[in-house]
Amino acid sequence: MKLLKETIQHIEEILIDPEGVIKTQFEKLAIPGGSLGRLEELATIYASIRGSIHSTIKHKKIFTMAGDHGVAEEGVSAFPQVVTIQMVRNFIEGGAAINVLAHRIGAEVIVVDCGVASNLEMLPSLRIKKVGAGTKNMAVGPAMSREEAIRSIELGIELIEEERRSGLDIIGAGDMGIANTTPSSAILAVLGKLDVESVTGRGTGLHEKALRKKIHIIKKAIAVNQPDPHDPIDVLSKVGGYEIGGIAGLCLGASRYRIPVVLDGFISTAGALIAHALEPKVSNYLIASHVSAEKGHRCMLQLLNKIPLFDLHLRLGEGTGATLGISLVETGLDLLNKMATFVKAQVSEPL
């Protein structure tokens, strides 16, 4: 708890271009005003967080946070739980979608065992931060203890502390965990005070009967555990997941060091909701990459007051959408710093 409290205490309020310096620079560039749309917005957000109009992005890291969920035994996923460790191995071997997309933008993929049910051997691209061998079944009791919830958040903070040593300019927050849309929906329903039906989607592709069962299980978990919407750690412990807590920790830890966080999809944003509930100042450090095909994701983004950059009907997770988002942030920043001004290009300015 000490690390969590200390981290929150050091998160500063970020104002976006308070003196208008970045806006003025864009106005000098040899383009019609505002013609770069949200690319200007992304460059402005990044430069404001980093504290310099001349900020660059050299060190890009995608954290794919993995964990298993006891609620999987209720049949809330179209895939068996063993797929979690199988996919983790695929990430490590470089054969997953996140590996392909990260390679395209020159980002490092860091796979994190937050609570996979099986044991993994130590490998260079793997960080073992296991809180437990999967959470307990939240349909019959708390998913984890309060102490485990705190530990899951702090492991995310630790990752930021560790990776800063080799350079860290921007991060993407991704996930892997069979059945993790179930706790994510529960977290949204509780923190957003929303009906379970309105925030629960098909996850990996459930048919109608299975979807109804999933909704029933989430309602049951909330009724059994009575998570306190005013206590985000209680919500995480009662109906959350280790990787979701880890993502919350990434958001908090990165915010402490003025490092922008590009969110991925539904699970990633559930972690951001926990972080935001713990410290609202986190919000200005977050960039929403996309709106996923998962039903409740738009609700999450609205609660965080975020407008996604794109909608490609993605629902894979892993950090795939976040990686695409980072490429757009980098593009906006390059335009800010590398384009010629009206004067340099000898182009007439607007009348």
N, C-alpha and C positions, 0 to 999 in steps of 0.2 A: 504493500500500500504506500510505502514511502516514496518509491519511484513514481507512482501514478500521481500522488499529490504534488511532488516537486515539479513534475512535467507540466501539470495544469497551471501551477503558479507562474511558470515562465512563458506561457503563451500570451503574446501581445495582440492587441487589436490592430488589424491591418486596414488602412484606408486605401482605396484604389485611386491612384494618381491624384492625391489631395491638392497638389499645387498646379496641376494641369501640364506638367512638363512633357509627359509622354504624348498627350493630345497635341501639344504645340509641335512636337517633332513630326508626328504624322501629317500635320497640316503643311509642313515644309516639303514633304515628299512630292514628287512629280506625278501625282494622281489626283483625280477628283476627290474632294473631301468625303470621307466615310465609305469610299468605294470598295475597300477591302472587308467591309462588314465585320463579321465576328472574328476574323483573323486579327483585326486591330484590337478587339476586346481581349483576346487571349494573350497577345503581346503585352497589353496594358496590365492585365492581372498578374502575369508572370513577373514583369519588371517591378511592379508595386510590391509583390511579396518578397522578392530578392533585394529590393532597396536600391536598384540602379537601372537606369535606362540602357546601360551597356551590358546588362547581364547576358550570359551565354549558357547553353546547355551542352555539357560535355559528358556528364555521368548520369545515365538513365538506367533505372533499375525497376524491374517488374517483380513484385512479390506475389507469388502464387501460394496462398495460405491454405493448407490442407487439414481436414479433420473429419472424423466419422461421427455419426449420430445414432444414439440408441433408438430414437423414434423410427428408424428405418425398419425395425422389426414389425411395425404396424402396417407395412405395405404401402407407404406413402410415396414411393418412387418406382419408376418403371424399370430401374436397374438394381441389381443386387449390390450389397455394401462392398463386396470385394473389388468392385470397379474403382473405388477410391485409390487403393494402393496400386492397382494396375495402371491407372492414369498417372499417378505420381511417378512411377517408374518410367512411363513414357515421356513425361516432362524432363526427367533427369537425362534420359537418352537422347533428347532433342527431337522427338518425332511428333510432337503435338502442335496444334494450331498456334499456341502461344509462342512456341519456339520459332516457328516460321515468321510470324509477324514481328517478334522482337528482333530477329536477325535483320529484317528489312530496315529497321530504324537504328540499328546499332545499340540496342539495349540488352542488358544482362538480365537473364531470368534467374531469380532466386526462389527455389522451392522450399517451403517451410512445413515441417511436420509439427503442427500445433496439437494434434490429437488423433492421429490415424490409429485405427484399431490394431493394425499389425506393426511389427518392428521393422525398421529400415536400417540398412547399413550406411555408415557415414560416407558421403561422397562430396566432392568439391562444390557442386551446385546445390547441395542440400544442407539446410540448417535444421537440426533436430532440437525443437523447443517443446517437446511433448508435455502437455499438462496431464493427460490421461489417455487411456486406450479407447477413445471415443466417449462421447457423453452418455449419460443414462437416458432411459426412455422418458421423455418429458410428459408423455401421456399418463404416466402413473406416479410421477414425482418430479422433483427438480432435476433439470438436466445436469447440473453440477452444483457444487457448494459455492458459497459466496467467495471463499478463499481461492477456489479454482477460477472463478470468473475474474477476479482481480489479477491472478497470475496470467490468465490468457491475454488480458489487456497489456500487462507489463512486458510480456514476451514481444509484442509488437513494438513497444517503445525501445526495448533492448536492441531489436534489429536495426532501428534507425541509428541508435548510438554506435553500433558496431560498423555499419556500412558507411557512415560518415567518414570514417578514417581513411577509406580509399576513394572518397569523393562521392557526393550525392547532390545532384542539382534538381532532380524531379523524380517522382516515383509513380508507378501504377500499382493499384491494389486489386489483386485478383483472388480467386478462390478455387477450391476443389473439395467436394464432399458430398457423397450420395445422400440424398434426403435433406440437403441444407436449405432448400426453398421453404420447407415446413417451418423450421425455427425462424427464418427470415420473415415469413408472413405473420407469425405470432408476434414477433418484435414490433412489426409495423402496426398490427392491430392494437397492441397495448399502448405503445408510445403515441400513436396517432389517434387513439380512441375511435377506431374504425371497426365496422362490421367485418368479421372474418371472411364472409363470402365475397366482399368487395375487394379484398387484397390477396386472395389466394388463386394462383394460377396452376397450370398443368405441369410445371417443372420440366422434367425430361420427356414429357409427352404422355401424360396420363389420359386415359379415356374417361368418359363422363362418370361412370360408376366409381372409378378409383378417385376421381376428383372430389366427388361428394364425400367419400370416405376420408380423404385428406382434410377437408373442411371440418368434418366431425371430430377428427383427432386433434386438430388445432383448438377447436372450441373446448374439447375435453381437457387439454393441457392447461389452458388458461383458467378453466374452472377449478381444476385440481390444485393448481399452484398459486393462484391469485397474485400474480406479479404486480408490484407497485409501479404504476406509470410515472411516479415522481422520483423513482429511485432506479436509474438505468442499470446499476450493477445488479440489483435485484431482478430486473427483467432479464438481463443476460444470463444470470445464474438459473433462473427458473425455466426459461424457454429458449435459451440461446445455444451457441456452439463455440467450441474453442477457436476455430478459425475466424468466426465473426468477431469474437473478442480481440483476436490478434489484429484484425483489420482496424478495429477501433483504436488499438494501440499505435498502429502505423500512422493513423490520422493525427493522433495527439502528439506523438513523438516528432513527426515531420513538422507540424505546426510550431512546436517549440523552437525549431531551428530555421524557421522561415523557408521551408522546402515545400513547394506545391505538390498536392496530391491529386492525381487524376483517377477518378473512380471508374470502376468497371460497371457491372450490372446490378442485379437485384441483391445478391448476397453482399457484395462489396458495399453497396449503399446502406444495407442494414447495419454493417459495422460503423459506417459514417454516422448513422442516426444515433447509435450508442455514444460515439465520441462527441457529437454535437450536444446530446443531452447532458453529458458530463461537463462540457465547456463550450458554450455557444460561439465563442470567438473562433472556433475551428472552422466555421462555415466559409469564411473568406479565403481559406487556404485550399479549399476543395474546388475541383473542376469536374463537372459531370460529362463524361465522354459521350454516352449515348443513352437512349431509353430502350430498354430491352423488351422483348416480346412477353415477358412475365407480367401478369396482370397488375400487380401492386406497385411496379417500379415507378410509374408516373406519380403515384401518391407519395412515395418516398421523396422523390425529387421536389415535389411541391412543398413538403414539410421542411426541406432544406433550402427552399427558395432558389432552386437551380434549374436552369434551362439547358437541356442536353444539346450537344453539338450536332448529333446526327441520329437517325433512326434507320438502321439497316436490318431490323427484325432479328438482331442477334439474341441468343439466349444460351451461349456456350459457357460463359464464365472464363476462368483461367487467367483473366487479365487481358483478353483479346481486344475488347472495346477500349480499354484504357490505353493499350499500346497504340491503337489508331488515333486516339485523342492526343497522346503525347506528340505524335508526328504533326498534328495540326498546331499545337502550341509552338513547337519548334519552327514551323513554317511562318507563323505570325511574327515570331521574334526575329527571324532572318530578314523578313520584309522591313521591319522597323529599323534594323541596324545596317542593312546592306544596300537598300535602294538609294538611288540618287535623289537629291533635292531638286526643286525647280531651278535653283541657281546653278548647281553643278551640272545638271543636264541641259542647261540653257533652253528650258521650256518656259513659255509665257505662263505666268500665274493667272488664276481666275480673276475676272473683273470685279 
